[in-house]
Amino acid sequence: MNRQNLNYSKYTSRYSPRHPLAKHAVSQIGKLELRPQDIVKAMGYPQQHTIVTCDRLRHVLSSDILGLNGSDVDTYFSAHEFLKALLIVLDIPYETFADNITQIEFDLANYPYPLSQYRLRAVINFKFTAGANWMSRGVAASKANVYLPDDIAKLHHVERESIVQQCIHAHYKKYKGNLPYNGEINGYRLIVKQRHAVVDRIEYGLPECE
């Protein structure tokens, strides 16, 4: 590892950025060789608040929503103000990420956080032959995936149910009688996860196709 990488590790190892803006900010921290206490001091925090504010800084830069849900605030900055002050210190133009930040705030104001994750799959019975290797089995199994719109979690439950039914219908129409290893679709299963834990399973029968 060269000296530059050592410096990056020294100044950035406490952060686990998930959002593109956070990744850019952490990269900038490494380039500027800024310690957490240097950053919060430049943001205007008094010395007696250094430890707790450094924790807030780590939370913001490790959050997929940049801490904008206000779960970690203080008397100096709101969640939005904290982020703006941080960008100024890191010499990152706010305007570059303004639309992205606005979208996060809109989603937080209008949808639950975190959003549920939806996965829809066909329940298929394959008749694998003795010569079917792991690769061909994997390709066959991938046909069970039913792709849902990216914004499925943001839809009202009535609209979401309608979309699920449409996706099931389209998948069944495409793959009925057209699956490898004489695959037979027996139904569909919608898995709902919250914070990576399964919170609901919904079973669907076969649709009526014309």
C-alpha positions as a printed Julia matrix, in Angstrom:
210×3 Matrix{Float64}:
   0.0     0.0     0.0
   1.45    3.36   -1.01
   1.63    6.44    1.17
  -1.42    8.04   -0.45
  -3.57    5.0     0.32
  -2.28    4.99    3.89
  -3.38    8.61    4.25
  -6.8     7.8     2.83
  -7.16    4.95    5.31
  -6.04    7.13    8.2
  -8.57    9.86    7.48
 -11.46    7.86    6.05
 -11.48    4.45    7.77
 -14.2     5.45   10.25
 -16.72    6.08    7.46
 -18.79    3.55    5.51
 -20.34    5.69    2.75
 -23.34    4.29    0.9
 -24.73    7.33   -0.92
 -22.83    8.77   -3.93
 -22.57   12.16   -2.22
 -21.16   10.53    0.92
 -18.62    8.6    -1.16
 -17.53   11.84   -2.8
 -17.32   13.55    0.59
 -15.2    10.77    2.08
 -12.9    10.89   -0.93
 -12.54   14.62   -0.39
 -11.78   14.08    3.3
  -8.95   11.78    2.29
  -7.56   14.24   -0.24
  -7.71   17.13    2.22
  -6.38   14.94    5.04
  -9.05   16.09    7.46
  -9.62   14.49   10.84
 -13.21   14.4    12.14
 -12.39   16.97   14.82
 -10.95   19.27   12.15
 -14.15   19.03   10.13
 -16.6    19.74   12.95
 -14.45   22.61   14.21
 -14.49   24.17   10.74
 -18.27   23.74   10.73
 -18.45   25.98   13.79
 -18.96   23.52   16.64
 -17.39   24.38   20.01
 -14.72   22.07   21.38
 -16.93   20.6    24.11
 -19.24   19.17   21.44
 -16.47   17.54   19.4
 -17.03   13.9    20.39
 -20.79   13.83   19.91
 -20.56   15.83   16.68
 -17.91   13.5    15.28
 -20.37   10.67   15.92
 -23.03   12.63   14.03
 -20.59   13.18   11.17
 -19.91    9.45   10.93
 -23.65    8.73   11.0
 -24.38   11.2     8.18
 -21.6     9.91    5.93
 -22.55    6.28    6.56
 -26.28    6.8     6.01
 -27.96    5.93    2.72
 -30.14    9.02    3.22
 -27.32   11.26    4.49
 -28.92   11.56    7.92
 -31.72   13.67    6.47
 -34.42   11.9     8.45
 -33.36   13.95   11.47
 -32.64   10.93   13.67
 -29.4    12.51   14.85
 -29.71   16.28   15.38
 -28.42   18.94   17.76
 -29.12   22.56   18.67
 -26.68   23.93   16.09
 -27.82   22.48   12.79
 -30.88   20.78   11.38
 -30.2    17.71    9.25
 -30.25   19.79    6.07
 -28.12   22.58    7.53
 -25.55   20.09    8.82
 -25.12   18.63    5.36
 -24.78   22.05    3.73
 -22.18   23.16    6.29
 -20.25   19.93    5.75
 -20.17   20.43    1.99
 -18.82   23.95    2.44
 -15.97   22.67    4.61
 -15.17   19.95    2.07
 -15.33   22.42   -0.82
 -18.1    20.47   -2.56
 -20.63   22.62   -4.48
 -24.07   22.09   -2.96
 -25.75   22.7    -6.32
 -24.15   19.55   -7.75
 -26.2    17.36   -5.41
 -29.14   19.7    -4.69
 -31.68   17.72   -6.74
 -30.6    14.47   -5.13
 -30.92   15.92   -1.64
 -34.34   17.37   -2.47
 -35.49   13.96   -3.7
 -34.38   12.28   -0.46
 -36.25   14.87    1.6
 -39.36   14.47   -0.56
 -39.29   10.69   -0.17
 -38.84   10.96    3.6
 -41.8    13.34    3.82
 -44.08   11.15    1.73
 -43.04    7.53    2.24
 -42.07    5.36    5.21
 -38.38    4.86    5.87
 -36.88    2.5     5.14
 -39.0     1.45    2.19
 -40.08   -2.16    2.11
 -38.37   -4.42   -0.42
 -40.53   -6.51   -2.72
 -39.43   -9.63   -4.57
 -41.75  -11.62   -6.79
 -40.91  -15.12   -8.02
 -42.71  -17.9    -9.79
 -42.95  -21.23   -8.0
 -41.64  -23.63  -10.63
 -41.2   -27.39  -10.63
 -38.31  -28.35  -12.91
 -37.59  -31.9   -14.04
 -33.81  -31.7   -14.07
 -31.96  -34.46  -15.88
 -28.87  -36.18  -14.52
 -26.71  -34.2   -16.92
 -27.94  -30.8   -15.73
 -24.96  -29.02  -14.18
 -25.09  -26.17  -11.68
 -24.81  -23.54  -14.41
 -27.73  -24.8   -16.47
 -29.78  -25.25  -13.3
 -28.99  -21.67  -12.3
 -30.05  -20.34  -15.69
 -33.3   -22.29  -15.46
 -33.96  -21.08  -11.92
 -33.43  -17.46  -13.0
 -36.56  -17.75  -15.14
 -38.55  -17.68  -11.91
 -37.69  -14.02  -11.3
 -40.54  -11.61  -12.0
 -39.24   -8.08  -12.36
 -41.16   -5.35  -10.56
 -40.88   -1.58  -11.16
 -38.17    0.17   -9.14
 -40.75    2.39   -7.43
 -43.05   -0.47   -6.41
 -42.58    0.3    -2.7
 -43.76    3.89   -3.19
 -47.09    2.93   -4.69
 -50.4     2.83   -2.83
 -51.21   -0.76   -1.92
 -54.12   -0.93   -4.38
 -51.94    0.29   -7.25
 -49.09   -1.96   -6.13
 -51.37   -5.0    -6.12
 -52.53   -4.14   -9.64
 -48.92   -3.92  -10.85
 -48.06   -7.24   -9.21
 -50.99   -8.9   -10.96
 -49.93   -7.41  -14.31
 -46.36   -8.65  -13.83
 -47.59  -12.13  -12.92
 -49.83  -12.2   -16.0
 -46.99  -11.09  -18.3
 -44.53  -13.6   -16.82
 -46.96  -16.5   -17.05
 -47.9   -15.65  -20.61
 -44.21  -15.54  -21.57
 -43.03  -18.72  -19.84
 -46.02  -21.06  -19.77
 -44.85  -24.07  -21.76
 -41.57  -22.33  -22.59
 -39.36  -23.27  -19.65
 -36.3   -25.52  -19.8
 -36.35  -28.96  -18.2
 -40.13  -29.12  -18.65
 -40.54  -26.48  -15.98
 -44.09  -26.1   -14.76
 -45.29  -22.93  -13.03
 -47.43  -23.77  -10.0
 -47.99  -20.27   -8.64
 -46.28  -17.08   -7.55
 -44.87  -15.8    -4.28
 -44.31  -12.18   -3.23
 -41.73  -11.71   -0.48
 -41.8    -8.45    1.49
 -38.74   -7.44    3.5
 -38.18   -4.64    5.98
 -34.6    -3.93    7.04
 -33.55   -7.18    5.32
 -35.97   -9.26    7.41
 -38.96  -11.02    5.85
 -42.16   -9.45    7.18
 -44.72  -10.92    4.79
 -45.25  -13.64    2.19
 -48.14  -13.5    -0.24
 -49.04  -16.49   -2.38
 -50.73  -16.13   -5.77
 -52.34  -18.73   -7.95
 -52.03  -18.97  -11.7
 -53.54  -16.16  -13.76
 -56.12  -16.71  -16.45
 -54.44  -16.03  -19.78
 -56.27  -15.63  -23.04
